[in-house]
Amino acid sequence: MSLRLFTAIIEREGDWYVALCPELDIASQGQSVEEARNNLVEAIELFLETASPSEIKDRLRPEVFVTQVGVSVA
């Protein structure tokens, strides 16, 4: 078994935290950042265990860039 790294973007939405993996378009949630992260890991693992190789290939985005941009606000 090998370790593969994926991006996790976690945002607060009300009382919950929503975690998104943009490489596979998989999301999960939790009541804390840690719970949302752990639930996302579980969701990714479940997807990779059950999806066909062709579905994984179709959904996988090999490059994801997370950055900030500056925008002038009046």
C-alpha positions in Angstrom: 0.0 0.0 0.0 1.3 3.5 -0.9 0.4 6.9 0.4 -1.1 9.4 -2.0 -1.6 13.0 -1.0 -4.8 14.9 -2.0 -5.8 18.5 -1.4 -8.3 19.2 1.4 -10.1 22.6 1.4 -12.1 23.1 4.6 -14.6 25.9 5.1 -16.9 26.8 7.9 -20.6 26.7 7.0 -22.8 27.7 9.9 -22.1 25.3 12.8 -20.4 22.8 10.5 -17.1 22.5 8.6 -17.2 21.3 5.0 -14.2 19.5 3.5 -13.6 19.2 -0.2 -11.1 17.2 -2.2 -11.0 19.0 -5.6 -8.9 16.3 -7.2 -11.8 13.9 -7.0 -14.7 16.2 -6.4 -15.5 14.5 -3.1 -16.8 16.4 0.0 -17.7 15.6 3.6 -18.4 17.5 6.7 -17.9 17.5 10.5 -18.5 19.6 13.6 -14.8 20.5 13.8 -12.0 20.9 11.3 -10.5 17.7 12.5 -13.7 15.8 12.2 -14.4 17.2 8.7 -10.8 16.2 7.6 -11.1 12.7 9.0 -14.5 12.3 7.4 -13.1 13.4 4.1 -10.2 10.9 4.4 -12.8 8.2 5.0 -14.9 9.3 2.0 -11.8 9.3 -0.3 -10.7 5.9 0.9 -14.2 4.5 0.4 -14.4 5.9 -3.2 -11.0 4.5 -4.1 -11.9 1.1 -2.7 -15.2 0.9 -4.5 -14.8 2.8 -7.8 -13.7 1.2 -11.0 -10.3 2.2 -12.4 -12.0 4.0 -15.2 -14.2 6.0 -12.9 -11.2 7.0 -10.8 -9.4 8.0 -14.0 -12.3 10.0 -15.3 -12.8 12.0 -12.0 -9.1 12.5 -11.0 -7.7 15.9 -11.8 -4.0 15.5 -11.8 -3.2 19.2 -11.0 -5.0 21.4 -8.5 -3.6 24.8 -7.6 -4.7 26.7 -4.5 -3.7 30.3 -4.3 -4.9 33.7 -3.3 -5.8 36.6 -5.6 -6.1 40.3 -4.8 -9.2 42.1 -5.9 -9.8 45.9 -5.5 -13.0 46.6 -3.5 -14.7 50.0 -3.6 
